[in-house]
C-alpha cells in the first residue's frame, strides 16, 4: 500500500513538472511571436541602465548638495540593486539553465543572444529591485505605479526577446522585491557604519 501511494505521488510530481515546463515554453513561444521587438530592446536595456543610473545620480546629487538623507536613500537603493544582481548571477551559475532559444531553436527566435545561463532573470531582478526600493523609499502612487509597470515591462521584454522563460522572470521579480525588503534591515546597520 505504501509503495503504491509513493508511486502515485512520484507520478503526480513528474506530471506536474512536465506540465510546468510545457506552460513555460508555450508562453515563451507565444510572447516571442509578438511584434514588439523594438520596444523590447529598449525596455531590456533600461533594465540595466536605470537600476545603475538612478541611485548613482541620486548619490552624486546628494554629495554635491551635502544632503545626507538623500545620500542614505541612494545608498539603500543602490545596495538593493547590487544585492539583487549579485544573488541572481550566483543563482544563474548554480542552476545553469539553458536559454529558451538554445534549448528550442526551432520554436524560439532570439532578438539578441545572451551568453549567461537563463535562470533567474538578472534584468528583471535589477528592475524589480529598483522599482521596489523606490516604492519603499517614496511610497506615493505616482512612484509606485510607473515603477511597477516599467519593471513588469522589463520582464515581459525579456520573454519577448526569447532569452527567458516566465519562471526566470518570476524568480527575478521575487529576488528583486525580496532584496528591497531585506535591505531595509541591512541598511540600518550600513547607515551606522557609513554615517555615524
Order of alpha helices (4+ residues) and beta strands (2+ residues): alpha-alpha-alpha-alpha-alpha-alpha-alpha
